[in-house]
């Protein structure tokens, strides 16, 4: 079994495009964390409801995911994302 983590970030309307690009780069940098098995960041092709960034991650198990959440690099990126977006999370085991 693997632990799956999906996040949809809805970027606030007043955020400049260069800040979105920086956010994508910051999110992509988290792929380097040792607890991450698979990491994908994409921008939704459908922008009818605004600019949406998609984070799709796979971890070996819930312990690996917990280690990811506690990592200072993840906490830093999460804090930055909270300034420019709202998000919805879907976690599940497959």
N, CA, C and O atoms as a CHARMM CRD file, in Angstrom:
* protein
*
  376
    1    1 UNK  N      0.83200  -1.19300   0.00000 PROA 1      0.00000
    2    1 UNK  CA     0.00000   0.00000   0.00000 PROA 1      0.00000
    3    1 UNK  C      0.87500   1.25400   0.00000 PROA 1      0.00000
    4    1 UNK  O      1.96400   1.26400   0.57300 PROA 1      0.00000
    5    2 UNK  N      0.39000   2.29300  -0.64000 PROA 2      0.00000
    6    2 UNK  CA     1.07900   3.57300  -0.64500 PROA 2      0.00000
    7    2 UNK  C      0.12100   4.66400  -0.16500 PROA 2      0.00000
    8    2 UNK  O     -1.10000   4.53600  -0.26100 PROA 2      0.00000
    9    3 UNK  N      0.70600   5.72000   0.34500 PROA 3      0.00000
   10    3 UNK  CA    -0.05500   6.86400   0.83600 PROA 3      0.00000
   11    3 UNK  C     -0.05200   7.92000  -0.26300 PROA 3      0.00000
   12    3 UNK  O      1.00800   8.35300  -0.71500 PROA 3      0.00000
   13    4 UNK  N     -1.23100   8.32600  -0.68300 PROA 4      0.00000
   14    4 UNK  CA    -1.36900   9.31100  -1.75600 PROA 4      0.00000
   15    4 UNK  C     -1.84500  10.63700  -1.16400 PROA 4      0.00000
   16    4 UNK  O     -2.69100  10.67100  -0.27100 PROA 4      0.00000
   17    5 UNK  N     -1.28300  11.72300  -1.68300 PROA 5      0.00000
   18    5 UNK  CA    -1.57000  13.06900  -1.17500 PROA 5      0.00000
   19    5 UNK  C     -1.80800  13.97100  -2.38200 PROA 5      0.00000
   20    5 UNK  O     -0.91000  14.17400  -3.19900 PROA 5      0.00000
   21    6 UNK  N     -3.02300  14.51100  -2.49000 PROA 6      0.00000
   22    6 UNK  CA    -3.38300  15.38200  -3.60900 PROA 6      0.00000
   23    6 UNK  C     -3.85200  16.72000  -3.04000 PROA 6      0.00000
   24    6 UNK  O     -4.68700  16.76800  -2.13700 PROA 6      0.00000
   25    7 UNK  N     -3.30100  17.80300  -3.58600 PROA 7      0.00000
   26    7 UNK  CA    -3.69200  19.14500  -3.13500 PROA 7      0.00000
   27    7 UNK  C     -4.05000  19.97500  -4.35800 PROA 7      0.00000
   28    7 UNK  O     -3.33600  19.96600  -5.36000 PROA 7      0.00000
   29    8 UNK  N     -5.15800  20.68900  -4.26600 PROA 8      0.00000
   30    8 UNK  CA    -5.52400  21.67900  -5.28000 PROA 8      0.00000
   31    8 UNK  C     -5.38800  23.04700  -4.63500 PROA 8      0.00000
   32    8 UNK  O     -6.09800  23.36800  -3.68200 PROA 8      0.00000
   33    9 UNK  N     -4.47300  23.84900  -5.15900 PROA 9      0.00000
   34    9 UNK  CA    -4.25300  25.21700  -4.66600 PROA 9      0.00000
   35    9 UNK  C     -5.00100  26.17000  -5.58000 PROA 9      0.00000
   36    9 UNK  O     -4.72900  26.21900  -6.77900 PROA 9      0.00000
   37   10 UNK  N     -5.92800  26.91800  -5.03700 PROA 10     0.00000
   38   10 UNK  CA    -6.63400  27.94000  -5.80900 PROA 10     0.00000
   39   10 UNK  C     -5.93000  29.26900  -5.51300 PROA 10     0.00000
   40   10 UNK  O     -6.05300  29.82100  -4.42000 PROA 10     0.00000
   41   11 UNK  N     -5.20000  29.76300  -6.49500 PROA 11     0.00000
   42   11 UNK  CA    -4.41400  30.99500  -6.33600 PROA 11     0.00000
   43   11 UNK  C     -5.35600  32.19400  -6.23200 PROA 11     0.00000
   44   11 UNK  O     -6.30000  32.31900  -7.01200 PROA 11     0.00000
   45   12 UNK  N     -5.09600  33.06500  -5.27400 PROA 12     0.00000
   46   12 UNK  CA    -5.90500  34.27600  -5.12200 PROA 12     0.00000
   47   12 UNK  C     -5.81400  35.12400  -6.39100 PROA 12     0.00000
   48   12 UNK  O     -4.77500  35.17600  -7.04900 PROA 12     0.00000
   49   13 UNK  N     -6.91900  35.78100  -6.71500 PROA 13     0.00000
   50   13 UNK  CA    -7.00700  36.55000  -7.95800 PROA 13     0.00000
   51   13 UNK  C     -5.99500  37.68400  -8.05000 PROA 13     0.00000
   52   13 UNK  O     -5.56600  38.03200  -9.15000 PROA 13     0.00000
   53   14 UNK  N     -5.60500  38.26600  -6.92700 PROA 14     0.00000
   54   14 UNK  CA    -4.70700  39.42300  -6.96200 PROA 14     0.00000
   55   14 UNK  C     -3.21900  39.05600  -7.00400 PROA 14     0.00000
   56   14 UNK  O     -2.36900  39.94500  -6.97800 PROA 14     0.00000
   57   15 UNK  N     -2.89800  37.77700  -7.06800 PROA 15     0.00000
   58   15 UNK  CA    -1.50400  37.33500  -7.07600 PROA 15     0.00000
   59   15 UNK  C     -0.92800  37.49500  -8.47900 PROA 15     0.00000
   60   15 UNK  O     -1.52200  37.05900  -9.46500 PROA 15     0.00000
   61   16 UNK  N      0.23600  38.12700  -8.54600 PROA 16     0.00000
   62   16 UNK  CA     0.91400  38.34900  -9.82500 PROA 16     0.00000
   63   16 UNK  C      1.41800  37.02400 -10.40300 PROA 16     0.00000
   64   16 UNK  O      1.74000  36.09300  -9.66500 PROA 16     0.00000
   65   17 UNK  N      1.48000  36.95800 -11.72000 PROA 17     0.00000
   66   17 UNK  CA     1.88800  35.73200 -12.40000 PROA 17     0.00000
   67   17 UNK  C      3.30500  35.30400 -12.02300 PROA 17     0.00000
   68   17 UNK  O      3.57500  34.10800 -11.91500 PROA 17     0.00000
   69   18 UNK  N      4.20800  36.25400 -11.82200 PROA 18     0.00000
   70   18 UNK  CA     5.58100  35.87700 -11.44500 PROA 18     0.00000
   71   18 UNK  C      5.61300  35.20600 -10.06500 PROA 18     0.00000
   72   18 UNK  O      6.48800  34.38500  -9.79100 PROA 18     0.00000
   73   19 UNK  N      4.66200  35.55800  -9.20500 PROA 19     0.00000
   74   19 UNK  CA     4.57900  34.90100  -7.89400 PROA 19     0.00000
   75   19 UNK  C      4.04300  33.47400  -8.02500 PROA 19     0.00000
   76   19 UNK  O      4.41300  32.59600  -7.24600 PROA 19     0.00000
   77   20 UNK  N      3.18200  33.24900  -8.99700 PROA 20     0.00000
   78   20 UNK  CA     2.69700  31.89100  -9.26300 PROA 20     0.00000
   79   20 UNK  C      3.85600  31.03500  -9.76100 PROA 20     0.00000
   80   20 UNK  O      4.00400  29.88600  -9.34500 PROA 20     0.00000
   81   21 UNK  N      4.67100  31.58600 -10.64300 PROA 21     0.00000
   82   21 UNK  CA     5.83800  30.86200 -11.15800 PROA 21     0.00000
   83   21 UNK  C      6.78600  30.50200 -10.02000 PROA 21     0.00000
   84   21 UNK  O      7.30900  29.38800  -9.98200 PROA 21     0.00000
   85   22 UNK  N      7.01300  31.42400  -9.10000 PROA 22     0.00000
   86   22 UNK  CA     7.86000  31.14000  -7.93400 PROA 22     0.00000
   87   22 UNK  C      7.25200  30.05300  -7.06400 PROA 22     0.00000
   88   22 UNK  O      7.97200  29.20600  -6.53500 PROA 22     0.00000
   89   23 UNK  N      5.93800  30.07000  -6.91100 PROA 23     0.00000
   90   23 UNK  CA     5.25400  29.04600  -6.11200 PROA 23     0.00000
   91   23 UNK  C      5.41800  27.66900  -6.74500 PROA 23     0.00000
   92   23 UNK  O      5.66300  26.68800  -6.04300 PROA 23     0.00000
   93   24 UNK  N      5.28600  27.59100  -8.05400 PROA 24     0.00000
   94   24 UNK  CA     5.46900  26.31600  -8.75400 PROA 24     0.00000
   95   24 UNK  C      6.89200  25.81100  -8.52600 PROA 24     0.00000
   96   24 UNK  O      7.09200  24.63200  -8.23600 PROA 24     0.00000
   97   25 UNK  N      7.87500  26.69200  -8.65600 PROA 25     0.00000
   98   25 UNK  CA     9.27200  26.29400  -8.42900 PROA 25     0.00000
   99   25 UNK  C      9.47600  25.79700  -6.99900 PROA 25     0.00000
  100   25 UNK  O     10.15800  24.79600  -6.77900 PROA 25     0.00000
  101   26 UNK  N      8.89100  26.49200  -6.03500 PROA 26     0.00000
  102   26 UNK  CA     9.03200  26.08300  -4.63700 PROA 26     0.00000
  103   26 UNK  C      8.38300  24.72300  -4.39500 PROA 26     0.00000
  104   26 UNK  O      8.95200  23.86800  -3.71700 PROA 26     0.00000
  105   27 UNK  N      7.19700  24.53200  -4.94900 PROA 27     0.00000
  106   27 UNK  CA     6.52900  23.23400  -4.80400 PROA 27     0.00000
  107   27 UNK  C      7.35000  22.12400  -5.45600 PROA 27     0.00000
  108   27 UNK  O      7.50200  21.04600  -4.88200 PROA 27     0.00000
  109   28 UNK  N      7.86900  22.37800  -6.63400 PROA 28     0.00000
  110   28 UNK  CA     8.67700  21.35500  -7.33000 PROA 28     0.00000
  111   28 UNK  C      9.92100  20.98400  -6.53900 PROA 28     0.00000
  112   28 UNK  O     10.38200  19.84500  -6.61100 PROA 28     0.00000
  113   29 UNK  N     10.46500  21.92100  -5.79200 PROA 29     0.00000
  114   29 UNK  CA    11.68400  21.64300  -5.02200 PROA 29     0.00000
  115   29 UNK  C     11.45800  20.58200  -3.94100 PROA 29     0.00000
  116   29 UNK  O     12.40900  19.93600  -3.49900 PROA 29     0.00000
  117   30 UNK  N     10.20600  20.39900  -3.51500 PROA 30     0.00000
  118   30 UNK  CA     9.91700  19.42200  -2.46900 PROA 30     0.00000
  119   30 UNK  C     10.07600  17.98200  -2.95400 PROA 30     0.00000
  120   30 UNK  O     10.12400  17.06100  -2.13800 PROA 30     0.00000
  121   31 UNK  N     10.15700  17.78000  -4.24700 PROA 31     0.00000
  122   31 UNK  CA    10.37700  16.43600  -4.79400 PROA 31     0.00000
  123   31 UNK  C     11.69800  15.85300  -4.30900 PROA 31     0.00000
  124   31 UNK  O     11.87200  14.63500  -4.30200 PROA 31     0.00000
  125   32 UNK  N     12.62500  16.71100  -3.90400 PROA 32     0.00000
  126   32 UNK  CA    13.95400  16.28400  -3.46500 PROA 32     0.00000
  127   32 UNK  C     13.96100  15.69200  -2.05400 PROA 32     0.00000
  128   32 UNK  O     14.95300  15.08500  -1.64900 PROA 32     0.00000
  129   33 UNK  N     12.88400  15.85600  -1.31200 PROA 33     0.00000
  130   33 UNK  CA    12.85700  15.33600   0.05300 PROA 33     0.00000
  131   33 UNK  C     12.92200  13.81100   0.03300 PROA 33     0.00000
  132   33 UNK  O     12.26800  13.17500  -0.79300 PROA 33     0.00000
  133   34 UNK  N     13.70200  13.22400   0.93100 PROA 34     0.00000
  134   34 UNK  CA    13.93900  11.77900   0.87900 PROA 34     0.00000
  135   34 UNK  C     12.70500  10.91400   1.10900 PROA 34     0.00000
  136   34 UNK  O     12.69400   9.75400   0.69600 PROA 34     0.00000
  137   35 UNK  N     11.68600  11.43100   1.74400 PROA 35     0.00000
  138   35 UNK  CA    10.49100  10.63100   2.03300 PROA 35     0.00000
  139   35 UNK  C      9.51900  10.56700   0.85500 PROA 35     0.00000
  140   35 UNK  O      8.55000   9.81000   0.90100 PROA 35     0.00000
  141   36 UNK  N      9.76200  11.34400  -0.19100 PROA 36     0.00000
  142   36 UNK  CA     8.86600  11.42100  -1.34200 PROA 36     0.00000
  143   36 UNK  C      9.22400  10.33100  -2.35300 PROA 36     0.00000
  144   36 UNK  O     10.37500  10.21900  -2.77400 PROA 36     0.00000
  145   37 UNK  N      8.22800   9.52900  -2.73800 PROA 37     0.00000
  146   37 UNK  CA     8.44700   8.50900  -3.76600 PROA 37     0.00000
  147   37 UNK  C      8.13700   9.03200  -5.16100 PROA 37     0.00000
  148   37 UNK  O      8.86900   8.74900  -6.10900 PROA 37     0.00000
  149   38 UNK  N      7.06200   9.78700  -5.28800 PROA 38     0.00000
  150   38 UNK  CA     6.68500  10.37000  -6.58300 PROA 38     0.00000
  151   38 UNK  C      6.07900  11.73300  -6.31000 PROA 38     0.00000
  152   38 UNK  O      5.33700  11.90500  -5.34300 PROA 38     0.00000
  153   39 UNK  N      6.39100  12.70100  -7.15800 PROA 39     0.00000
  154   39 UNK  CA     5.96800  14.08000  -6.91100 PROA 39     0.00000
  155   39 UNK  C      5.66000  14.74700  -8.23400 PROA 39     0.00000
  156   39 UNK  O      6.49500  14.77100  -9.13900 PROA 39     0.00000
  157   40 UNK  N      4.46800  15.28400  -8.34200 PROA 40     0.00000
  158   40 UNK  CA     4.06500  15.97300  -9.57000 PROA 40     0.00000
  159   40 UNK  C      3.38800  17.29200  -9.21000 PROA 40     0.00000
  160   40 UNK  O      2.53100  17.36000  -8.32900 PROA 40     0.00000
  161   41 UNK  N      3.79900  18.32300  -9.91300 PROA 41     0.00000
  162   41 UNK  CA     3.18200  19.63800  -9.78100 PROA 41     0.00000
  163   41 UNK  C      2.76200  20.05800 -11.18700 PROA 41     0.00000
  164   41 UNK  O      3.55300  19.99100 -12.12700 PROA 41     0.00000
  165   42 UNK  N      1.52700  20.48400 -11.31700 PROA 42     0.00000
  166   42 UNK  CA     1.03200  20.92600 -12.62100 PROA 42     0.00000
  167   42 UNK  C      0.05700  22.07900 -12.41000 PROA 42     0.00000
  168   42 UNK  O     -0.46000  22.30600 -11.31700 PROA 42     0.00000
  169   43 UNK  N     -0.16400  22.77800 -13.48600 PROA 43     0.00000
  170   43 UNK  CA    -1.16100  23.84300 -13.47800 PROA 43     0.00000
  171   43 UNK  C     -2.38100  23.32500 -14.22400 PROA 43     0.00000
  172   43 UNK  O     -2.25400  22.75500 -15.30700 PROA 43     0.00000
  173   44 UNK  N     -3.55600  23.52000 -13.65200 PROA 44     0.00000
  174   44 UNK  CA    -4.76700  23.03400 -14.29200 PROA 44     0.00000
  175   44 UNK  C     -4.96300  23.71400 -15.64000 PROA 44     0.00000
  176   44 UNK  O     -4.75300  24.91800 -15.78700 PROA 44     0.00000
  177   45 UNK  N     -5.36500  22.92300 -16.60900 PROA 45     0.00000
  178   45 UNK  CA    -5.66200  23.46300 -17.93500 PROA 45     0.00000
  179   45 UNK  C     -6.97800  24.23300 -17.93300 PROA 45     0.00000
  180   45 UNK  O     -7.19500  25.10400 -18.77600 PROA 45     0.00000
  181   46 UNK  N     -7.85000  23.91300 -16.98800 PROA 46     0.00000
  182   46 UNK  CA    -9.16600  24.55300 -16.87400 PROA 46     0.00000
  183   46 UNK  C     -9.06900  25.68000 -15.85000 PROA 46     0.00000
  184   46 UNK  O     -8.90500  25.42300 -14.65800 PROA 46     0.00000
  185   47 UNK  N     -9.16700  26.92100 -16.30900 PROA 47     0.00000
  186   47 UNK  CA    -9.07100  28.07100 -15.41000 PROA 47     0.00000
  187   47 UNK  C    -10.40400  28.79600 -15.24800 PROA 47     0.00000
  188   47 UNK  O    -10.43100  29.97000 -14.87800 PROA 47     0.00000
  189   48 UNK  N    -11.50600  28.10300 -15.52200 PROA 48     0.00000
  190   48 UNK  CA   -12.82100  28.74300 -15.38800 PROA 48     0.00000
  191   48 UNK  C    -13.08900  29.18800 -13.95800 PROA 48     0.00000
  192   48 UNK  O    -13.79300  30.17600 -13.74700 PROA 48     0.00000
  193   49 UNK  N    -12.54600  28.48200 -12.97300 PROA 49     0.00000
  194   49 UNK  CA   -12.74300  28.83000 -11.56300 PROA 49     0.00000
  195   49 UNK  C    -11.50200  29.50000 -10.98200 PROA 49     0.00000
  196   49 UNK  O    -11.39100  29.63500  -9.76300 PROA 49     0.00000
  197   50 UNK  N    -10.57300  29.92000 -11.82800 PROA 50     0.00000
  198   50 UNK  CA    -9.35600  30.58000 -11.37900 PROA 50     0.00000
  199   50 UNK  C     -8.13300  29.74300 -11.68100 PROA 50     0.00000
  200   50 UNK  O     -8.21600  28.68700 -12.30700 PROA 50     0.00000
  201   51 UNK  N     -6.99900  30.23700 -11.22400 PROA 51     0.00000
  202   51 UNK  CA    -5.72800  29.53600 -11.43400 PROA 51     0.00000
  203   51 UNK  C     -5.57400  28.47600 -10.35400 PROA 51     0.00000
  204   51 UNK  O     -5.61300  28.77500  -9.16000 PROA 51     0.00000
  205   52 UNK  N     -5.39900  27.23800 -10.78800 PROA 52     0.00000
  206   52 UNK  CA    -5.30200  26.09900  -9.87300 PROA 52     0.00000
  207   52 UNK  C     -3.96600  25.39100 -10.10600 PROA 52     0.00000
  208   52 UNK  O     -3.61600  25.04700 -11.23500 PROA 52     0.00000
  209   53 UNK  N     -3.22900  25.18000  -9.00800 PROA 53     0.00000
  210   53 UNK  CA    -2.03200  24.34500  -9.05800 PROA 53     0.00000
  211   53 UNK  C     -2.38200  22.99300  -8.44900 PROA 53     0.00000
  212   53 UNK  O     -3.09200  22.91800  -7.44600 PROA 53     0.00000
  213   54 UNK  N     -1.88500  21.94100  -9.05700 PROA 54     0.00000
  214   54 UNK  CA    -2.16900  20.58200  -8.61100 PROA 54     0.00000
  215   54 UNK  C     -0.87800  19.96700  -8.08000 PROA 54     0.00000
  216   54 UNK  O      0.14700  19.95700  -8.76200 PROA 54     0.00000
  217   55 UNK  N     -0.94500  19.46100  -6.86800 PROA 55     0.00000
  218   55 UNK  CA     0.16900  18.72800  -6.26300 PROA 55     0.00000
  219   55 UNK  C     -0.30300  17.29400  -6.08400 PROA 55     0.00000
  220   55 UNK  O     -1.32200  17.04700  -5.43900 PROA 55     0.00000
  221   56 UNK  N      0.43400  16.35200  -6.65400 PROA 56     0.00000
  222   56 UNK  CA     0.08500  14.93600  -6.53300 PROA 56     0.00000
  223   56 UNK  C      1.33300  14.20100  -6.07000 PROA 56     0.00000
  224   56 UNK  O      2.34900  14.19400  -6.76600 PROA 56     0.00000
  225   57 UNK  N      1.25600  13.58100  -4.89300 PROA 57     0.00000
  226   57 UNK  CA     2.43600  12.96700  -4.29200 PROA 57     0.00000
  227   57 UNK  C      2.13700  11.55700  -3.81100 PROA 57     0.00000
  228   57 UNK  O      1.00800  11.21100  -3.46300 PROA 57     0.00000
  229   58 UNK  N      3.19900  10.75600  -3.80700 PROA 58     0.00000
  230   58 UNK  CA     3.10700   9.39000  -3.29900 PROA 58     0.00000
  231   58 UNK  C      4.19400   9.17600  -2.25400 PROA 58     0.00000
  232   58 UNK  O      5.34600   9.56700  -2.44300 PROA 58     0.00000
  233   59 UNK  N      3.80200   8.54700  -1.14800 PROA 59     0.00000
  234   59 UNK  CA     4.70800   8.21900  -0.05400 PROA 59     0.00000
  235   59 UNK  C      4.57600   6.73000   0.24600 PROA 59     0.00000
  236   59 UNK  O      3.53600   6.13000  -0.02700 PROA 59     0.00000
  237   60 UNK  N      5.60900   6.14200   0.79700 PROA 60     0.00000
  238   60 UNK  CA     5.59100   4.70300   1.08700 PROA 60     0.00000
  239   60 UNK  C      4.47800   4.34600   2.06800 PROA 60     0.00000
  240   60 UNK  O      3.83400   3.30400   1.94100 PROA 60     0.00000
  241   61 UNK  N      4.26500   5.21800   3.04000 PROA 61     0.00000
  242   61 UNK  CA     3.27100   4.93700   4.06600 PROA 61     0.00000
  243   61 UNK  C      2.95500   6.21900   4.82500 PROA 61     0.00000
  244   61 UNK  O      3.49000   7.28300   4.51600 PROA 61     0.00000
  245   62 UNK  N      2.09300   6.10800   5.80900 PROA 62     0.00000
  246   62 UNK  CA     1.68200   7.28600   6.57600 PROA 62     0.00000
  247   62 UNK  C      2.84700   7.89000   7.36300 PROA 62     0.00000
  248   62 UNK  O      2.89000   9.10400   7.56400 PROA 62     0.00000
  249   63 UNK  N      3.78300   7.06500   7.80500 PROA 63     0.00000
  250   63 UNK  CA     4.95600   7.58000   8.52700 PROA 63     0.00000
  251   63 UNK  C      5.82300   8.45000   7.62300 PROA 63     0.00000
  252   63 UNK  O      6.32600   9.48900   8.05000 PROA 63     0.00000
  253   64 UNK  N      5.99500   8.02200   6.37200 PROA 64     0.00000
  254   64 UNK  CA     6.76900   8.82300   5.42000 PROA 64     0.00000
  255   64 UNK  C      6.07500  10.15300   5.16000 PROA 64     0.00000
  256   64 UNK  O      6.72900  11.19100   5.06000 PROA 64     0.00000
  257   65 UNK  N      4.74800  10.12100   5.05200 PROA 65     0.00000
  258   65 UNK  CA     4.00300  11.35900   4.85700 PROA 65     0.00000
  259   65 UNK  C      4.13700  12.27100   6.07000 PROA 65     0.00000
  260   65 UNK  O      4.28900  13.48300   5.92000 PROA 65     0.00000
  261   66 UNK  N      4.08300  11.70100   7.26300 PROA 66     0.00000
  262   66 UNK  CA     4.24700  12.49100   8.48800 PROA 66     0.00000
  263   66 UNK  C      5.62200  13.15600   8.51700 PROA 66     0.00000
  264   66 UNK  O      5.74600  14.31500   8.91500 PROA 66     0.00000
  265   67 UNK  N      6.65100  12.42600   8.09700 PROA 67     0.00000
  266   67 UNK  CA     8.00400  13.00100   8.03600 PROA 67     0.00000
  267   67 UNK  C      8.04500  14.15900   7.04700 PROA 67     0.00000
  268   67 UNK  O      8.69600  15.17300   7.30200 PROA 67     0.00000
  269   68 UNK  N      7.36000  14.01400   5.93300 PROA 68     0.00000
  270   68 UNK  CA     7.27700  15.08300   4.93000 PROA 68     0.00000
  271   68 UNK  C      6.63300  16.33000   5.53000 PROA 68     0.00000
  272   68 UNK  O      7.14400  17.43900   5.36800 PROA 68     0.00000
  273   69 UNK  N      5.52300  16.14600   6.21600 PROA 69     0.00000
  274   69 UNK  CA     4.81100  17.29200   6.79300 PROA 69     0.00000
  275   69 UNK  C      5.62900  18.02100   7.84200 PROA 69     0.00000
  276   69 UNK  O      5.47400  19.23000   8.01300 PROA 69     0.00000
  277   70 UNK  N      6.49100  17.31400   8.54100 PROA 70     0.00000
  278   70 UNK  CA     7.31000  17.91800   9.58800 PROA 70     0.00000
  279   70 UNK  C      8.59500  18.54600   9.06400 PROA 70     0.00000
  280   70 UNK  O      9.24500  19.31000   9.77700 PROA 70     0.00000
  281   71 UNK  N      8.96500  18.23400   7.83200 PROA 71     0.00000
  282   71 UNK  CA    10.21500  18.75500   7.28400 PROA 71     0.00000
  283   71 UNK  C     10.14300  20.28800   7.19100 PROA 71     0.00000
  284   71 UNK  O      9.14500  20.82800   6.71300 PROA 71     0.00000
  285   72 UNK  N     11.18100  20.98500   7.63800 PROA 72     0.00000
  286   72 UNK  CA    11.16900  22.45600   7.60400 PROA 72     0.00000
  287   72 UNK  C     10.98800  23.03100   6.19800 PROA 72     0.00000
  288   72 UNK  O     10.40200  24.10200   6.03700 PROA 72     0.00000
  289   73 UNK  N     11.48500  22.32700   5.18400 PROA 73     0.00000
  290   73 UNK  CA    11.31500  22.82300   3.80600 PROA 73     0.00000
  291   73 UNK  C      9.84300  22.78200   3.40900 PROA 73     0.00000
  292   73 UNK  O      9.34600  23.70200   2.76000 PROA 73     0.00000
  293   74 UNK  N      9.15000  21.71800   3.79800 PROA 74     0.00000
  294   74 UNK  CA     7.71900  21.65300   3.50300 PROA 74     0.00000
  295   74 UNK  C      6.96600  22.73500   4.26400 PROA 74     0.00000
  296   74 UNK  O      6.08800  23.39200   3.70600 PROA 74     0.00000
  297   75 UNK  N      7.30200  22.92000   5.52500 PROA 75     0.00000
  298   75 UNK  CA     6.62900  23.94700   6.32100 PROA 75     0.00000
  299   75 UNK  C      6.82300  25.34300   5.73200 PROA 75     0.00000
  300   75 UNK  O      5.90500  26.16300   5.74900 PROA 75     0.00000
  301   76 UNK  N      8.02200  25.60800   5.21300 PROA 76     0.00000
  302   76 UNK  CA     8.30800  26.90300   4.60000 PROA 76     0.00000
  303   76 UNK  C      7.45600  27.10800   3.34600 PROA 76     0.00000
  304   76 UNK  O      6.84300  28.16100   3.17100 PROA 76     0.00000
  305   77 UNK  N      7.42100  26.10200   2.48300 PROA 77     0.00000
  306   77 UNK  CA     6.63000  26.21700   1.25700 PROA 77     0.00000
  307   77 UNK  C      5.14600  26.33000   1.59300 PROA 77     0.00000
  308   77 UNK  O      4.43600  27.12500   0.97500 PROA 77     0.00000
  309   78 UNK  N      4.66700  25.55400   2.55500 PROA 78     0.00000
  310   78 UNK  CA     3.25800  25.62000   2.95500 PROA 78     0.00000
  311   78 UNK  C      2.90400  27.01600   3.47400 PROA 78     0.00000
  312   78 UNK  O      1.82600  27.53500   3.18400 PROA 78     0.00000
  313   79 UNK  N      3.80300  27.61000   4.23100 PROA 79     0.00000
  314   79 UNK  CA     3.54800  28.96900   4.73600 PROA 79     0.00000
  315   79 UNK  C      3.45700  29.96200   3.58600 PROA 79     0.00000
  316   79 UNK  O      2.59600  30.84100   3.58800 PROA 79     0.00000
  317   80 UNK  N      4.34600  29.82300   2.60200 PROA 80     0.00000
  318   80 UNK  CA     4.30000  30.71800   1.43600 PROA 80     0.00000
  319   80 UNK  C      3.01900  30.50900   0.63200 PROA 80     0.00000
  320   80 UNK  O      2.41200  31.47000   0.16000 PROA 80     0.00000
  321   81 UNK  N      2.60900  29.23800   0.47800 PROA 81     0.00000
  322   81 UNK  CA     1.38600  28.95200  -0.28100 PROA 81     0.00000
  323   81 UNK  C      0.16100  29.51200   0.43600 PROA 81     0.00000
  324   81 UNK  O     -0.79700  29.92700  -0.21700 PROA 81     0.00000
  325   82 UNK  N      0.17800  29.53000   1.75700 PROA 82     0.00000
  326   82 UNK  CA    -0.97000  30.05700   2.49600 PROA 82     0.00000
  327   82 UNK  C     -1.15400  31.55300   2.27200 PROA 82     0.00000
  328   82 UNK  O     -2.24800  32.08000   2.47100 PROA 82     0.00000
  329   83 UNK  N     -0.10000  32.23300   1.86400 PROA 83     0.00000
  330   83 UNK  CA    -0.18400  33.67000   1.59400 PROA 83     0.00000
  331   83 UNK  C     -0.81100  33.97100   0.23500 PROA 83     0.00000
  332   83 UNK  O     -1.35600  35.05600   0.03200 PROA 83     0.00000
  333   84 UNK  N     -0.73900  33.01700  -0.69700 PROA 84     0.00000
  334   84 UNK  CA    -1.20300  33.29100  -2.06300 PROA 84     0.00000
  335   84 UNK  C     -2.36400  32.41100  -2.51800 PROA 84     0.00000
  336   84 UNK  O     -2.86200  32.57400  -3.63200 PROA 84     0.00000
  337   85 UNK  N     -2.80500  31.47200  -1.66100 PROA 85     0.00000
  338   85 UNK  CA    -3.83000  30.53800  -2.12600 PROA 85     0.00000
  339   85 UNK  C     -4.66800  29.97400  -0.97600 PROA 85     0.00000
  340   85 UNK  O     -4.32000  30.07100   0.20000 PROA 85     0.00000
  341   86 UNK  N     -5.77600  29.38700  -1.37800 PROA 86     0.00000
  342   86 UNK  CA    -6.55900  28.50100  -0.51900 PROA 86     0.00000
  343   86 UNK  C     -6.36800  27.12100  -1.11900 PROA 86     0.00000
  344   86 UNK  O     -6.06800  27.00200  -2.30600 PROA 86     0.00000
  345   87 UNK  N     -6.54000  26.05400  -0.30300 PROA 87     0.00000
  346   87 UNK  CA    -6.35700  24.73100  -0.88400 PROA 87     0.00000
  347   87 UNK  C     -7.27400  23.70100  -0.29300 PROA 87     0.00000
  348   87 UNK  O     -7.82400  23.85200   0.79800 PROA 87     0.00000
  349   88 UNK  N     -7.41700  22.63100  -1.07600 PROA 88     0.00000
  350   88 UNK  CA    -8.20700  21.46200  -0.69600 PROA 88     0.00000
  351   88 UNK  C     -7.30800  20.24600  -0.80800 PROA 88     0.00000
  352   88 UNK  O     -6.52900  20.11500  -1.75300 PROA 88     0.00000
  353   89 UNK  N     -7.42600  19.35000   0.17700 PROA 89     0.00000
  354   89 UNK  CA    -6.54600  18.19500   0.25400 PROA 89     0.00000
  355   89 UNK  C     -7.35700  16.91000   0.17000 PROA 89     0.00000
  356   89 UNK  O     -8.43000  16.78900   0.76000 PROA 89     0.00000
  357   90 UNK  N     -6.81700  15.96200  -0.57300 PROA 90     0.00000
  358   90 UNK  CA    -7.37500  14.62000  -0.62100 PROA 90     0.00000
  359   90 UNK  C     -6.25800  13.63100  -0.35500 PROA 90     0.00000
  360   90 UNK  O     -5.35100  13.49500  -1.17700 PROA 90     0.00000
  361   91 UNK  N     -6.30100  12.93600   0.77300 PROA 91     0.00000
  362   91 UNK  CA    -5.31500  11.91800   1.11700 PROA 91     0.00000
  363   91 UNK  C     -6.02100  10.56100   1.13800 PROA 91     0.00000
  364   91 UNK  O     -7.15000  10.44000   1.61100 PROA 91     0.00000
  365   92 UNK  N     -5.33200   9.54700   0.61500 PROA 92     0.00000
  366   92 UNK  CA    -5.91200   8.21000   0.62700 PROA 92     0.00000
  367   92 UNK  C     -4.81500   7.17000   0.49300 PROA 92     0.00000
  368   92 UNK  O     -3.68800   7.48800   0.11400 PROA 92     0.00000
  369   93 UNK  N     -5.14700   5.93200   0.80500 PROA 93     0.00000
  370   93 UNK  CA    -4.21200   4.81700   0.69600 PROA 93     0.00000
  371   93 UNK  C     -4.64700   3.98300  -0.50100 PROA 93     0.00000
  372   93 UNK  O     -5.82900   3.69100  -0.68100 PROA 93     0.00000
  373   94 UNK  N     -3.67000   3.60900  -1.31100 PROA 94     0.00000
  374   94 UNK  CA    -3.99600   2.77500  -2.47600 PROA 94     0.00000
  375   94 UNK  C     -3.13700   1.53100  -2.50200 PROA 94     0.00000
  376   94 UNK  O     -3.26900   0.70900  -3.41000 PROA 94     0.00000
